[in-house]
């Protein structure tokens, strides 16, 4: 189906997203932070990016900003548990920066699948 880049510093979250997405027939590329994610995206562009917001080296907000500037048509889903404050503080900022969908952790498989399907769907004629 589609190739999706998952950027999250939490190995368990990456594994969960890998399982959800591969069960739906997608190819998944994993990255541990924004620096790693941008390197992997430039080496092998994907159809969609799912990124956490709070990560070491390069956080998700900065990564979204770079992706939107360099690849304006790329669909981006931001996910966050919020760190010390809360997801409600970071997710609206991610949306303002260009994330097409925002999902708070913990999330359900259904939430991820629905967001991915919406963003990968061909535009209505």
Secondary structure, 3 states (H helix, E strand, C coil): CCEEEEECCCHHHHHHHHHHHHHCCCEEEEECCHHHHHHHHHHCCCCEEEEECCCCCCCHHHHHHHHHHHCCCCEEEEEECCCCCCHHHHHHHHHHHCCCEEEECCCCHHHHHHHHHHHHCCCCC
